[in-house]
Amino acid sequence: MNICMISKKVTAYSGYKANERPLYFTIDDQRLEVRDIICRWVEPEKDFFKVIADDNKVYTLSWNWKLDLWFIEKISDRGLARRDPH
């Protein structure tokens, strides 16, 4: 499912840079834990993270560092996500 919405709450690890990787995020007041990061990539103004959450769905999250906002770009079932390059 392609979707783009702002996540109200994302807790991220900040090590050598801000929002280095997401740890938790919320959708409709449900808190989801990031279990695994499948891949990550950078585009102008955004860092992307394709993650598996504890509900076994795959989420593509992005952090727009210019706006300092997190977005949920895509949600898919775990089996289908492996075929998608991003």
PDB file of N, CA, C and O in Angstrom, chain B, residues numbered from 101:
ATOM      1  N   MET B 101       0.846  -1.163   0.000  1.00  0.00           N
ATOM      2  CA  MET B 101       0.000   0.000   0.000  1.00  0.00           C
ATOM      3  C   MET B 101       0.897   1.233   0.000  1.00  0.00           C
ATOM      4  O   MET B 101       1.701   1.415   0.915  1.00  0.00           O
ATOM      5  N   ASN B 102       0.768   2.069  -1.005  1.00  0.00           N
ATOM      6  CA  ASN B 102       1.509   3.326  -1.027  1.00  0.00           C
ATOM      7  C   ASN B 102       0.749   4.358  -0.224  1.00  0.00           C
ATOM      8  O   ASN B 102      -0.459   4.531  -0.383  1.00  0.00           O
ATOM      9  N   ILE B 103       1.463   5.024   0.623  1.00  0.00           N
ATOM     10  CA  ILE B 103       0.840   5.977   1.534  1.00  0.00           C
ATOM     11  C   ILE B 103       1.903   7.001   1.897  1.00  0.00           C
ATOM     12  O   ILE B 103       3.093   6.683   1.914  1.00  0.00           O
ATOM     13  N   CYS B 104       1.500   8.180   2.177  1.00  0.00           N
ATOM     14  CA  CYS B 104       2.446   9.169   2.686  1.00  0.00           C
ATOM     15  C   CYS B 104       1.729   9.970   3.753  1.00  0.00           C
ATOM     16  O   CYS B 104       0.832  10.761   3.462  1.00  0.00           O
ATOM     17  N   MET B 105       2.135   9.756   4.984  1.00  0.00           N
ATOM     18  CA  MET B 105       1.524  10.486   6.072  1.00  0.00           C
ATOM     19  C   MET B 105       2.595  10.831   7.094  1.00  0.00           C
ATOM     20  O   MET B 105       3.616  10.151   7.195  1.00  0.00           O
ATOM     21  N   ILE B 106       2.358  11.863   7.827  1.00  0.00           N
ATOM     22  CA  ILE B 106       3.291  12.275   8.860  1.00  0.00           C
ATOM     23  C   ILE B 106       3.045  11.425  10.087  1.00  0.00           C
ATOM     24  O   ILE B 106       1.909  11.285  10.539  1.00  0.00           O
ATOM     25  N   SER B 107       4.110  10.860  10.623  1.00  0.00           N
ATOM     26  CA  SER B 107       3.991  10.106  11.862  1.00  0.00           C
ATOM     27  C   SER B 107       4.041  11.089  13.022  1.00  0.00           C
ATOM     28  O   SER B 107       4.930  11.938  13.090  1.00  0.00           O
ATOM     29  N   LYS B 108       3.087  10.970  13.927  1.00  0.00           N
ATOM     30  CA  LYS B 108       3.002  11.894  15.049  1.00  0.00           C
ATOM     31  C   LYS B 108       4.178  11.751  15.999  1.00  0.00           C
ATOM     32  O   LYS B 108       4.624  12.727  16.603  1.00  0.00           O
ATOM     33  N   LYS B 109       4.672  10.538  16.126  1.00  0.00           N
ATOM     34  CA  LYS B 109       5.737  10.296  17.098  1.00  0.00           C
ATOM     35  C   LYS B 109       6.696   9.243  16.568  1.00  0.00           C
ATOM     36  O   LYS B 109       6.297   8.118  16.267  1.00  0.00           O
ATOM     37  N   VAL B 110       7.952   9.615  16.458  1.00  0.00           N
ATOM     38  CA  VAL B 110       9.009   8.675  16.127  1.00  0.00           C
ATOM     39  C   VAL B 110      10.115   8.862  17.150  1.00  0.00           C
ATOM     40  O   VAL B 110      10.576   9.978  17.390  1.00  0.00           O
ATOM     41  N   THR B 111      10.536   7.758  17.748  1.00  0.00           N
ATOM     42  CA  THR B 111      11.683   7.783  18.641  1.00  0.00           C
ATOM     43  C   THR B 111      12.854   7.223  17.845  1.00  0.00           C
ATOM     44  O   THR B 111      12.791   6.108  17.329  1.00  0.00           O
ATOM     45  N   ALA B 112      13.905   7.998  17.754  1.00  0.00           N
ATOM     46  CA  ALA B 112      15.047   7.591  16.942  1.00  0.00           C
ATOM     47  C   ALA B 112      16.325   7.617  17.767  1.00  0.00           C
ATOM     48  O   ALA B 112      16.465   8.386  18.718  1.00  0.00           O
ATOM     49  N   TYR B 113      17.248   6.755  17.373  1.00  0.00           N
ATOM     50  CA  TYR B 113      18.576   6.758  17.966  1.00  0.00           C
ATOM     51  C   TYR B 113      19.370   7.889  17.327  1.00  0.00           C
ATOM     52  O   TYR B 113      19.391   8.026  16.104  1.00  0.00           O
ATOM     53  N   SER B 114      20.007   8.679  18.136  1.00  0.00           N
ATOM     54  CA  SER B 114      20.869   9.748  17.637  1.00  0.00           C
ATOM     55  C   SER B 114      22.273   9.491  18.170  1.00  0.00           C
ATOM     56  O   SER B 114      22.538   9.648  19.362  1.00  0.00           O
ATOM     57  N   GLY B 115      23.158   9.098  17.279  1.00  0.00           N
ATOM     58  CA  GLY B 115      24.544   8.818  17.640  1.00  0.00           C
ATOM     59  C   GLY B 115      25.422   9.926  17.115  1.00  0.00           C
ATOM     60  O   GLY B 115      25.487  11.010  17.695  1.00  0.00           O
ATOM     61  N   TYR B 116      26.097   9.655  16.020  1.00  0.00           N
ATOM     62  CA  TYR B 116      26.963  10.666  15.435  1.00  0.00           C
ATOM     63  C   TYR B 116      26.185  11.748  14.693  1.00  0.00           C
ATOM     64  O   TYR B 116      26.745  12.790  14.353  1.00  0.00           O
ATOM     65  N   LYS B 117      24.892  11.506  14.439  1.00  0.00           N
ATOM     66  CA  LYS B 117      24.030  12.527  13.829  1.00  0.00           C
ATOM     67  C   LYS B 117      22.615  12.374  14.372  1.00  0.00           C
ATOM     68  O   LYS B 117      22.263  11.333  14.927  1.00  0.00           O
ATOM     69  N   ALA B 118      21.822  13.398  14.212  1.00  0.00           N
ATOM     70  CA  ALA B 118      20.432  13.377  14.683  1.00  0.00           C
ATOM     71  C   ALA B 118      19.623  12.368  13.880  1.00  0.00           C
ATOM     72  O   ALA B 118      19.818  12.217  12.675  1.00  0.00           O
ATOM     73  N   ASN B 119      18.713  11.680  14.562  1.00  0.00           N
ATOM     74  CA  ASN B 119      17.802  10.725  13.914  1.00  0.00           C
ATOM     75  C   ASN B 119      18.543   9.743  13.014  1.00  0.00           C
ATOM     76  O   ASN B 119      18.208   9.562  11.843  1.00  0.00           O
ATOM     77  N   GLU B 120      19.549   9.123  13.592  1.00  0.00           N
ATOM     78  CA  GLU B 120      20.388   8.193  12.836  1.00  0.00           C
ATOM     79  C   GLU B 120      19.606   6.974  12.354  1.00  0.00           C
ATOM     80  O   GLU B 120      19.817   6.496  11.240  1.00  0.00           O
ATOM     81  N   ARG B 121      18.691   6.468  13.207  1.00  0.00           N
ATOM     82  CA  ARG B 121      17.827   5.354  12.801  1.00  0.00           C
ATOM     83  C   ARG B 121      16.599   5.316  13.711  1.00  0.00           C
ATOM     84  O   ARG B 121      16.697   5.619  14.900  1.00  0.00           O
ATOM     85  N   PRO B 122      15.439   4.942  13.152  1.00  0.00           N
ATOM     86  CA  PRO B 122      14.221   4.881  13.963  1.00  0.00           C
ATOM     87  C   PRO B 122      14.223   3.669  14.885  1.00  0.00           C
ATOM     88  O   PRO B 122      14.706   2.598  14.517  1.00  0.00           O
ATOM     89  N   LEU B 123      13.680   3.845  16.086  1.00  0.00           N
ATOM     90  CA  LEU B 123      13.542   2.757  17.052  1.00  0.00           C
ATOM     91  C   LEU B 123      12.080   2.367  17.246  1.00  0.00           C
ATOM     92  O   LEU B 123      11.748   1.183  17.303  1.00  0.00           O
ATOM     93  N   TYR B 124      11.203   3.378  17.349  1.00  0.00           N
ATOM     94  CA  TYR B 124       9.760   3.203  17.537  1.00  0.00           C
ATOM     95  C   TYR B 124       9.042   4.264  16.725  1.00  0.00           C
ATOM     96  O   TYR B 124       9.595   5.329  16.451  1.00  0.00           O
ATOM     97  N   PHE B 125       7.788   3.965  16.334  1.00  0.00           N
ATOM     98  CA  PHE B 125       6.951   4.969  15.690  1.00  0.00           C
ATOM     99  C   PHE B 125       5.499   4.639  15.984  1.00  0.00           C
ATOM    100  O   PHE B 125       5.180   3.523  16.395  1.00  0.00           O
ATOM    101  N   THR B 126       4.627   5.602  15.775  1.00  0.00           N
ATOM    102  CA  THR B 126       3.205   5.386  16.039  1.00  0.00           C
ATOM    103  C   THR B 126       2.388   5.555  14.762  1.00  0.00           C
ATOM    104  O   THR B 126       2.678   6.391  13.906  1.00  0.00           O
ATOM    105  N   ILE B 127       1.361   4.726  14.678  1.00  0.00           N
ATOM    106  CA  ILE B 127       0.343   4.841  13.626  1.00  0.00           C
ATOM    107  C   ILE B 127      -0.996   4.679  14.325  1.00  0.00           C
ATOM    108  O   ILE B 127      -1.232   3.673  14.995  1.00  0.00           O
ATOM    109  N   ASP B 128      -1.860   5.648  14.176  1.00  0.00           N
ATOM    110  CA  ASP B 128      -3.190   5.604  14.801  1.00  0.00           C
ATOM    111  C   ASP B 128      -3.097   5.256  16.292  1.00  0.00           C
ATOM    112  O   ASP B 128      -3.843   4.413  16.791  1.00  0.00           O
ATOM    113  N   ASP B 129      -2.196   5.898  16.973  1.00  0.00           N
ATOM    114  CA  ASP B 129      -1.972   5.717  18.416  1.00  0.00           C
ATOM    115  C   ASP B 129      -1.450   4.336  18.794  1.00  0.00           C
ATOM    116  O   ASP B 129      -1.414   4.001  19.978  1.00  0.00           O
ATOM    117  N   GLN B 130      -1.049   3.534  17.825  1.00  0.00           N
ATOM    118  CA  GLN B 130      -0.429   2.241  18.104  1.00  0.00           C
ATOM    119  C   GLN B 130       1.083   2.408  17.999  1.00  0.00           C
ATOM    120  O   GLN B 130       1.599   2.844  16.970  1.00  0.00           O
ATOM    121  N   ARG B 131       1.789   2.057  19.076  1.00  0.00           N
ATOM    122  CA  ARG B 131       3.248   2.163  19.107  1.00  0.00           C
ATOM    123  C   ARG B 131       3.852   0.901  18.531  1.00  0.00           C
ATOM    124  O   ARG B 131       3.561  -0.202  18.995  1.00  0.00           O
ATOM    125  N   LEU B 132       4.698   1.060  17.517  1.00  0.00           N
ATOM    126  CA  LEU B 132       5.345  -0.072  16.860  1.00  0.00           C
ATOM    127  C   LEU B 132       6.854   0.013  17.072  1.00  0.00           C
ATOM    128  O   LEU B 132       7.451   1.086  16.983  1.00  0.00           O
ATOM    129  N   GLU B 133       7.447  -1.126  17.351  1.00  0.00           N
ATOM    130  CA  GLU B 133       8.896  -1.187  17.533  1.00  0.00           C
ATOM    131  C   GLU B 133       9.550  -1.628  16.232  1.00  0.00           C
ATOM    132  O   GLU B 133       9.067  -2.544  15.567  1.00  0.00           O
ATOM    133  N   VAL B 134      10.639  -0.981  15.875  1.00  0.00           N
ATOM    134  CA  VAL B 134      11.412  -1.389  14.704  1.00  0.00           C
ATOM    135  C   VAL B 134      12.236  -2.604  15.102  1.00  0.00           C
ATOM    136  O   VAL B 134      13.097  -2.521  15.978  1.00  0.00           O
ATOM    137  N   ARG B 135      11.967  -3.734  14.454  1.00  0.00           N
ATOM    138  CA  ARG B 135      12.685  -4.980  14.758  1.00  0.00           C
ATOM    139  C   ARG B 135      13.940  -5.127  13.912  1.00  0.00           C
ATOM    140  O   ARG B 135      14.951  -5.661  14.369  1.00  0.00           O
ATOM    141  N   ASP B 136      13.866  -4.643  12.656  1.00  0.00           N
ATOM    142  CA  ASP B 136      15.000  -4.796  11.748  1.00  0.00           C
ATOM    143  C   ASP B 136      14.963  -3.685  10.709  1.00  0.00           C
ATOM    144  O   ASP B 136      13.892  -3.257  10.278  1.00  0.00           O
ATOM    145  N   ILE B 137      16.125  -3.232  10.317  1.00  0.00           N
ATOM    146  CA  ILE B 137      16.236  -2.283   9.204  1.00  0.00           C
ATOM    147  C   ILE B 137      16.716  -3.085   8.004  1.00  0.00           C
ATOM    148  O   ILE B 137      17.832  -3.606   7.996  1.00  0.00           O
ATOM    149  N   ILE B 138      15.863  -3.179   6.992  1.00  0.00           N
ATOM    150  CA  ILE B 138      16.179  -3.959   5.797  1.00  0.00           C
ATOM    151  C   ILE B 138      17.182  -3.213   4.932  1.00  0.00           C
ATOM    152  O   ILE B 138      18.168  -3.786   4.466  1.00  0.00           O
ATOM    153  N   CYS B 139      16.920  -1.930   4.723  1.00  0.00           N
ATOM    154  CA  CYS B 139      17.853  -1.100   3.963  1.00  0.00           C
ATOM    155  C   CYS B 139      17.611   0.361   4.311  1.00  0.00           C
ATOM    156  O   CYS B 139      16.586   0.736   4.880  1.00  0.00           O
ATOM    157  N   ARG B 140      18.584   1.153   3.949  1.00  0.00           N
ATOM    158  CA  ARG B 140      18.473   2.600   4.152  1.00  0.00           C
ATOM    159  C   ARG B 140      19.154   3.288   2.981  1.00  0.00           C
ATOM    160  O   ARG B 140      20.114   2.773   2.409  1.00  0.00           O
ATOM    161  N   TRP B 141      18.643   4.455   2.638  1.00  0.00           N
ATOM    162  CA  TRP B 141      19.237   5.222   1.559  1.00  0.00           C
ATOM    163  C   TRP B 141      18.949   6.701   1.795  1.00  0.00           C
ATOM    164  O   TRP B 141      18.087   7.071   2.593  1.00  0.00           O
ATOM    165  N   VAL B 142      19.693   7.526   1.080  1.00  0.00           N
ATOM    166  CA  VAL B 142      19.600   8.973   1.243  1.00  0.00           C
ATOM    167  C   VAL B 142      19.230   9.601  -0.083  1.00  0.00           C
ATOM    168  O   VAL B 142      19.777   9.249  -1.129  1.00  0.00           O
ATOM    169  N   GLU B 143      18.311  10.518  -0.030  1.00  0.00           N
ATOM    170  CA  GLU B 143      17.959  11.351  -1.175  1.00  0.00           C
ATOM    171  C   GLU B 143      18.063  12.797  -0.718  1.00  0.00           C
ATOM    172  O   GLU B 143      18.136  13.055   0.483  1.00  0.00           O
ATOM    173  N   PRO B 144      18.071  13.739  -1.640  1.00  0.00           N
ATOM    174  CA  PRO B 144      18.162  15.134  -1.197  1.00  0.00           C
ATOM    175  C   PRO B 144      17.066  15.470  -0.174  1.00  0.00           C
ATOM    176  O   PRO B 144      15.876  15.285  -0.430  1.00  0.00           O
ATOM    177  N   GLU B 145      17.491  15.954   0.959  1.00  0.00           N
ATOM    178  CA  GLU B 145      16.629  16.404   2.058  1.00  0.00           C
ATOM    179  C   GLU B 145      15.967  15.286   2.856  1.00  0.00           C
ATOM    180  O   GLU B 145      15.278  15.580   3.833  1.00  0.00           O
ATOM    181  N   LYS B 146      16.145  14.003   2.483  1.00  0.00           N
ATOM    182  CA  LYS B 146      15.484  12.913   3.203  1.00  0.00           C
ATOM    183  C   LYS B 146      16.413  11.729   3.402  1.00  0.00           C
ATOM    184  O   LYS B 146      17.215  11.388   2.532  1.00  0.00           O
ATOM    185  N   ASP B 147      16.285  11.108   4.574  1.00  0.00           N
ATOM    186  CA  ASP B 147      16.887   9.808   4.853  1.00  0.00           C
ATOM    187  C   ASP B 147      15.755   8.790   4.890  1.00  0.00           C
ATOM    188  O   ASP B 147      14.749   9.008   5.565  1.00  0.00           O
ATOM    189  N   PHE B 148      15.908   7.682   4.170  1.00  0.00           N
ATOM    190  CA  PHE B 148      14.878   6.651   4.092  1.00  0.00           C
ATOM    191  C   PHE B 148      15.314   5.398   4.844  1.00  0.00           C
ATOM    192  O   PHE B 148      16.498   5.064   4.890  1.00  0.00           O
ATOM    193  N   PHE B 149      14.330   4.708   5.437  1.00  0.00           N
ATOM    194  CA  PHE B 149      14.562   3.476   6.174  1.00  0.00           C
ATOM    195  C   PHE B 149      13.442   2.501   5.836  1.00  0.00           C
ATOM    196  O   PHE B 149      12.267   2.793   6.059  1.00  0.00           O
ATOM    197  N   LYS B 150      13.806   1.352   5.301  1.00  0.00           N
ATOM    198  CA  LYS B 150      12.838   0.283   5.076  1.00  0.00           C
ATOM    199  C   LYS B 150      12.986  -0.665   6.251  1.00  0.00           C
ATOM    200  O   LYS B 150      14.034  -1.288   6.426  1.00  0.00           O
ATOM    201  N   VAL B 151      11.923  -0.777   7.066  1.00  0.00           N
ATOM    202  CA  VAL B 151      12.026  -1.487   8.334  1.00  0.00           C
ATOM    203  C   VAL B 151      10.935  -2.540   8.486  1.00  0.00           C
ATOM    204  O   VAL B 151       9.871  -2.454   7.874  1.00  0.00           O
ATOM    205  N   ILE B 152      11.226  -3.531   9.316  1.00  0.00           N
ATOM    206  CA  ILE B 152      10.217  -4.491   9.745  1.00  0.00           C
ATOM    207  C   ILE B 152       9.844  -4.118  11.170  1.00  0.00           C
ATOM    208  O   ILE B 152      10.707  -4.008  12.041  1.00  0.00           O
ATOM    209  N   ALA B 153       8.564  -3.927  11.397  1.00  0.00           N
ATOM    210  CA  ALA B 153       8.078  -3.570  12.731  1.00  0.00           C
ATOM    211  C   ALA B 153       7.589  -4.815  13.451  1.00  0.00           C
ATOM    212  O   ALA B 153       7.515  -5.896  12.868  1.00  0.00           O
ATOM    213  N   ASP B 154       7.255  -4.651  14.729  1.00  0.00           N
ATOM    214  CA  ASP B 154       6.826  -5.804  15.522  1.00  0.00           C
ATOM    215  C   ASP B 154       5.442  -6.331  15.157  1.00  0.00           C
ATOM    216  O   ASP B 154       4.999  -7.325  15.733  1.00  0.00           O
ATOM    217  N   ASP B 155       4.747  -5.692  14.216  1.00  0.00           N
ATOM    218  CA  ASP B 155       3.492  -6.241  13.692  1.00  0.00           C
ATOM    219  C   ASP B 155       3.738  -7.069  12.423  1.00  0.00           C
ATOM    220  O   ASP B 155       2.795  -7.491  11.755  1.00  0.00           O
ATOM    221  N   ASN B 156       5.026  -7.297  12.102  1.00  0.00           N
ATOM    222  CA  ASN B 156       5.480  -8.072  10.936  1.00  0.00           C
ATOM    223  C   ASN B 156       5.146  -7.442   9.596  1.00  0.00           C
ATOM    224  O   ASN B 156       5.140  -8.131   8.576  1.00  0.00           O
ATOM    225  N   LYS B 157       4.871  -6.159   9.579  1.00  0.00           N
ATOM    226  CA  LYS B 157       4.699  -5.436   8.319  1.00  0.00           C
ATOM    227  C   LYS B 157       5.982  -4.669   8.029  1.00  0.00           C
ATOM    228  O   LYS B 157       6.788  -4.394   8.918  1.00  0.00           O
ATOM    229  N   VAL B 158       6.140  -4.336   6.756  1.00  0.00           N
ATOM    230  CA  VAL B 158       7.303  -3.576   6.321  1.00  0.00           C
ATOM    231  C   VAL B 158       6.864  -2.143   6.071  1.00  0.00           C
ATOM    232  O   VAL B 158       5.886  -1.892   5.367  1.00  0.00           O
ATOM    233  N   TYR B 159       7.592  -1.218   6.652  1.00  0.00           N
ATOM    234  CA  TYR B 159       7.299   0.206   6.532  1.00  0.00           C
ATOM    235  C   TYR B 159       8.488   0.910   5.917  1.00  0.00           C
ATOM    236  O   TYR B 159       9.637   0.651   6.275  1.00  0.00           O
ATOM    237  N   THR B 160       8.202   1.801   4.990  1.00  0.00           N
ATOM    238  CA  THR B 160       9.239   2.689   4.496  1.00  0.00           C
ATOM    239  C   THR B 160       9.018   4.026   5.183  1.00  0.00           C
ATOM    240  O   THR B 160       8.024   4.713   4.946  1.00  0.00           O
ATOM    241  N   LEU B 161       9.960   4.376   6.031  1.00  0.00           N
ATOM    242  CA  LEU B 161       9.911   5.627   6.781  1.00  0.00           C
ATOM    243  C   LEU B 161      10.928   6.590   6.194  1.00  0.00           C
ATOM    244  O   LEU B 161      11.967   6.175   5.678  1.00  0.00           O
ATOM    245  N   SER B 162      10.628   7.854   6.275  1.00  0.00           N
ATOM    246  CA  SER B 162      11.608   8.850   5.858  1.00  0.00           C
ATOM    247  C   SER B 162      11.635   9.985   6.867  1.00  0.00           C
ATOM    248  O   SER B 162      10.622  10.346   7.467  1.00  0.00           O
ATOM    249  N   TRP B 163      12.823  10.529   7.030  1.00  0.00           N
ATOM    250  CA  TRP B 163      13.004  11.701   7.881  1.00  0.00           C
ATOM    251  C   TRP B 163      13.465  12.839   6.998  1.00  0.00           C
ATOM    252  O   TRP B 163      14.547  12.788   6.414  1.00  0.00           O
ATOM    253  N   ASN B 164      12.634  13.874   6.902  1.00  0.00           N
ATOM    254  CA  ASN B 164      12.998  15.082   6.162  1.00  0.00           C
ATOM    255  C   ASN B 164      13.759  15.973   7.130  1.00  0.00           C
ATOM    256  O   ASN B 164      13.168  16.609   8.002  1.00  0.00           O
ATOM    257  N   TRP B 165      15.070  16.013   6.967  1.00  0.00           N
ATOM    258  CA  TRP B 165      15.899  16.746   7.922  1.00  0.00           C
ATOM    259  C   TRP B 165      15.739  18.252   7.809  1.00  0.00           C
ATOM    260  O   TRP B 165      16.011  18.979   8.764  1.00  0.00           O
ATOM    261  N   LYS B 166      15.307  18.720   6.666  1.00  0.00           N
ATOM    262  CA  LYS B 166      15.095  20.164   6.502  1.00  0.00           C
ATOM    263  C   LYS B 166      13.856  20.624   7.283  1.00  0.00           C
ATOM    264  O   LYS B 166      13.862  21.685   7.907  1.00  0.00           O
ATOM    265  N   LEU B 167      12.790  19.804   7.236  1.00  0.00           N
ATOM    266  CA  LEU B 167      11.558  20.119   7.955  1.00  0.00           C
ATOM    267  C   LEU B 167      11.541  19.531   9.368  1.00  0.00           C
ATOM    268  O   LEU B 167      10.702  19.901  10.189  1.00  0.00           O
ATOM    269  N   ASP B 168      12.470  18.618   9.644  1.00  0.00           N
ATOM    270  CA  ASP B 168      12.522  17.860  10.889  1.00  0.00           C
ATOM    271  C   ASP B 168      11.199  17.134  11.144  1.00  0.00           C
ATOM    272  O   ASP B 168      10.627  17.209  12.231  1.00  0.00           O
ATOM    273  N   LEU B 169      10.728  16.423  10.102  1.00  0.00           N
ATOM    274  CA  LEU B 169       9.492  15.645  10.174  1.00  0.00           C
ATOM    275  C   LEU B 169       9.742  14.231   9.678  1.00  0.00           C
ATOM    276  O   LEU B 169      10.523  14.014   8.752  1.00  0.00           O
ATOM    277  N   TRP B 170       9.066  13.261  10.310  1.00  0.00           N
ATOM    278  CA  TRP B 170       9.084  11.873   9.868  1.00  0.00           C
ATOM    279  C   TRP B 170       7.827  11.586   9.050  1.00  0.00           C
ATOM    280  O   TRP B 170       6.738  12.060   9.372  1.00  0.00           O
ATOM    281  N   PHE B 171       7.999  10.802   7.986  1.00  0.00           N
ATOM    282  CA  PHE B 171       6.884  10.401   7.133  1.00  0.00           C
ATOM    283  C   PHE B 171       6.844   8.880   7.011  1.00  0.00           C
ATOM    284  O   PHE B 171       7.881   8.217   7.008  1.00  0.00           O
ATOM    285  N   ILE B 172       5.646   8.348   6.913  1.00  0.00           N
ATOM    286  CA  ILE B 172       5.448   6.942   6.567  1.00  0.00           C
ATOM    287  C   ILE B 172       5.115   6.941   5.086  1.00  0.00           C
ATOM    288  O   ILE B 172       4.034   7.366   4.677  1.00  0.00           O
ATOM    289  N   GLU B 173       6.049   6.462   4.294  1.00  0.00           N
ATOM    290  CA  GLU B 173       5.926   6.530   2.835  1.00  0.00           C
ATOM    291  C   GLU B 173       5.160   5.348   2.259  1.00  0.00           C
ATOM    292  O   GLU B 173       4.428   5.485   1.279  1.00  0.00           O
ATOM    293  N   LYS B 174       5.339   4.175   2.885  1.00  0.00           N
ATOM    294  CA  LYS B 174       4.758   2.960   2.318  1.00  0.00           C
ATOM    295  C   LYS B 174       4.598   1.914   3.415  1.00  0.00           C
ATOM    296  O   LYS B 174       5.411   1.828   4.335  1.00  0.00           O
ATOM    297  N   ILE B 175       3.534   1.121   3.298  1.00  0.00           N
ATOM    298  CA  ILE B 175       3.289  -0.013   4.197  1.00  0.00           C
ATOM    299  C   ILE B 175       3.024  -1.232   3.318  1.00  0.00           C
ATOM    300  O   ILE B 175       2.225  -1.163   2.384  1.00  0.00           O
ATOM    301  N   SER B 176       3.694  -2.351   3.612  1.00  0.00           N
ATOM    302  CA  SER B 176       3.453  -3.557   2.819  1.00  0.00           C
ATOM    303  C   SER B 176       3.583  -4.797   3.696  1.00  0.00           C
ATOM    304  O   SER B 176       4.163  -4.755   4.782  1.00  0.00           O
ATOM    305  N   ASP B 177       3.032  -5.895   3.201  1.00  0.00           N
ATOM    306  CA  ASP B 177       3.182  -7.172   3.886  1.00  0.00           C
ATOM    307  C   ASP B 177       4.621  -7.631   3.741  1.00  0.00           C
ATOM    308  O   ASP B 177       5.284  -7.322   2.751  1.00  0.00           O
ATOM    309  N   ARG B 178       5.090  -8.351   4.707  1.00  0.00           N
ATOM    310  CA  ARG B 178       6.496  -8.738   4.755  1.00  0.00           C
ATOM    311  C   ARG B 178       6.931  -9.561   3.538  1.00  0.00           C
ATOM    312  O   ARG B 178       8.026  -9.341   3.021  1.00  0.00           O
ATOM    313  N   GLY B 179       6.114 -10.491   3.073  1.00  0.00           N
ATOM    314  CA  GLY B 179       6.473 -11.334   1.931  1.00  0.00           C
ATOM    315  C   GLY B 179       6.609 -10.563   0.633  1.00  0.00           C
ATOM    316  O   GLY B 179       7.480 -10.868  -0.183  1.00  0.00           O
ATOM    317  N   LEU B 180       5.763  -9.574   0.434  1.00  0.00           N
ATOM    318  CA  LEU B 180       5.800  -8.785  -0.796  1.00  0.00           C
ATOM    319  C   LEU B 180       6.944  -7.787  -0.804  1.00  0.00           C
ATOM    320  O   LEU B 180       7.408  -7.395  -1.874  1.00  0.00           O
ATOM    321  N   ALA B 181       7.400  -7.373   0.347  1.00  0.00           N
ATOM    322  CA  ALA B 181       8.391  -6.308   0.431  1.00  0.00           C
ATOM    323  C   ALA B 181       9.756  -6.717  -0.087  1.00  0.00           C
ATOM    324  O   ALA B 181      10.506  -5.860  -0.554  1.00  0.00           O
ATOM    325  N   ARG B 182      10.100  -7.973  -0.024  1.00  0.00           N
ATOM    326  CA  ARG B 182      11.426  -8.419  -0.455  1.00  0.00           C
ATOM    327  C   ARG B 182      11.638  -8.217  -1.960  1.00  0.00           C
ATOM    328  O   ARG B 182      12.773  -8.072  -2.413  1.00  0.00           O
ATOM    329  N   ARG B 183      10.547  -8.207  -2.730  1.00  0.00           N
ATOM    330  CA  ARG B 183      10.662  -8.035  -4.181  1.00  0.00           C
ATOM    331  C   ARG B 183      10.785  -6.578  -4.589  1.00  0.00           C
ATOM    332  O   ARG B 183      11.171  -6.283  -5.720  1.00  0.00           O
ATOM    333  N   ASP B 184      10.468  -5.681  -3.700  1.00  0.00           N
ATOM    334  CA  ASP B 184      10.490  -4.247  -3.972  1.00  0.00           C
ATOM    335  C   ASP B 184      11.891  -3.707  -3.677  1.00  0.00           C
ATOM    336  O   ASP B 184      12.359  -3.822  -2.545  1.00  0.00           O
ATOM    337  N   PRO B 185      12.583  -3.111  -4.682  1.00  0.00           N
ATOM    338  CA  PRO B 185      13.934  -2.611  -4.426  1.00  0.00           C
ATOM    339  C   PRO B 185      13.991  -1.495  -3.383  1.00  0.00           C
ATOM    340  O   PRO B 185      15.024  -1.309  -2.740  1.00  0.00           O
ATOM    341  N   HIS B 186      12.924  -0.767  -3.210  1.00  0.00           N
ATOM    342  CA  HIS B 186      12.822   0.258  -2.152  1.00  0.00           C
ATOM    343  C   HIS B 186      11.430   0.146  -1.617  1.00  0.00           C
ATOM    344  O   HIS B 186      11.056   0.889  -0.710  1.00  0.00           O
TER     345      HIS B 186
END
